[in-house]
Amino acid sequence: MKLIIYSLFTIGLVFFSGCSEEWVEQSNPNVQTSGTFWKTEQDAIKGVNAIYQSLYYDGTFLRFAPCALDLRGDDVWSPSPWDVLSNTGSFKLFNNTIMQEWLWVAFYGGVTRANLVLDNIDKITFSSETLKNRIKGEALFLRGLNYFYLINFFNNIPLITKSYTSAEEYFPAQSEPTVVWESIFNDFDEASQLLPASYDSPDVGRATKGAALAFLGKAYLFNNRFADAAQKFEEVMGLGIYGLMENYGDNFTEQFENNKESIFEIQFSREVGGTVLGWVDAPAADWSKTTARAITYAPAPFGWNDVAPTAWVVDEFLQEKTIAAEDDPRLRATIYYNYPGAMLYGQSFQTVYATDLGKTGVKKYGNGDSGRPDEKDWRSGINERLFRYSDVLLMYAECKNELDQRAIAAQYIQDVRDRVDLPDREAEFATMSKDQLREQIAHERLLEFVFEGHRFDDIRRWGWLENPAKLAELQAHDAEFNSYVEGREYFSIPQGEIETNPNLRQNPGY
């Protein structure tokens, strides 16, 4: 049974909004406040549940966050007629668009909710210290998670670690990115010491020790702290509860959610809640607990085809055959393309695309094998896997390469390849130079994680956008990179926030 979060009280999502120069204290006797709410341990559970619920908004993982993460990679492009999406992939988003606004508002909404739990948890008497530690660990993890995405989207952001108590605090300045990263490290680290390794039903899906350790390792890796990152990945592996699924495609369906490869995933379901899509505003009882990713990504005529694979990434999959001389099975699990017997949504690929057999489309995280005829009701129940164990293995390999331990790196690369029956090249990888193995790891990560939101973050952290030769390669892979301007590896700070808060400054490149 999966955990589905209902927000039982409302916390406003708006981070910065227009207000007068005077700070007006008003209260509504019919609405609970922090002063009246935080009384029992059940209140604390409801409070932490509300943080999870913030991950269901359009600006987080209902739709926009996957698009913001995927569309800027060279493996993905957007044929969407909606310029909010097509301009994301071509680095043409300027100051006042809903992409930046909704990301900013929704992820800071999660921060606000986490801060409320952390500010008030000590006011409550708990029957169990274990429960208190778990709730605190969840709040710390989720605050770290929201800041992890905020800094990777915007870089120059305010760091807010407590609830507002005065007008002056309502207009924070941006912090140095190193300061924000340090807060992320601390939140994940403390969470890892408080959270359990696993849960019994119905709490499966909550943050775990492994999730905190894995994200801490990833945060260290993003800051080139390779030894620290490797240590955390070793701790994840040392828990002994994770492994690779035999069938790669089982990671992206409803049938095998919360499996042994999943370290943290957002819980969606068609079976609970209402049918109203909860795009924005305060959550309501009739809101669906589903995601609109599937209809956004699915190829026409089954979805909107707002996201599509580049021709280059399809060719990359075809470069190396399996031991049985077949296509890499990750290709068929990830992308619809023309091969004998290809099916989607109960129809033959060759029939649907008879006039365009070169057509490709997104399969991963879709319902094309579910028996549903299309995605047109907008409601998919497939969980969003934010962290898989294969990512731990490949990031660990990357750390070991940077630490000049290539034989170890080669072993973990091959472990991921073995799952999809690719030839054993461990001995070859072990003899590569550091630069050669970096390139191999980049290739292995590309094929493992298409449409999982990792590629552009990898491109940016590897420094490829500052390297003219690498930038030229990216442009050859995906023409959208021809529009890249230095500084636009991050989104602009939403113009509405700048106009409201005089202490905010626009990012370079805009």
Protein Blocks (a to p, Z undefined) as FASTA:
>chain_A
ZZddddfbdcdfbfbdcddfbdcddddfkbccfklmmmbfklmmmmmmmmmmmmmpmklm
mmmmmmmmmmmpmkbccfbfblklmmmmnopacfbdcklmmmmmmmmmmmmmmmmmmmmm
mmpccfbfklmmmmmmmmmmmmmmmmmmmmmmnopacddfbdcfbfklmmccdddfklmm
mmmmmmmmmmmmmpcfbdcdfkgoiacfklmmmmmmmmmmmnopaklmmmmmmmmmmnop
accdfblmlmmcfklgoifklmbdcdddfkgccfbdcfbacddfklccbdfklmmmpccf
kbnolaccdfklmmmmmmpccfkopacfklmmmpgcddehiaeehiafklmmmmlmkbcc
dfehpaklnopablknopacbdcdfbdfklmmmmmmmmmmmnopaklmmmmmmmmmmmno
pacfklmmmmpcfklmmmmmmmmmmmmmgonlpmmmmmmmnommmmmklmmmmmmmpmkl
mmpcghilpccddfklmmmmmmbccdehZZ
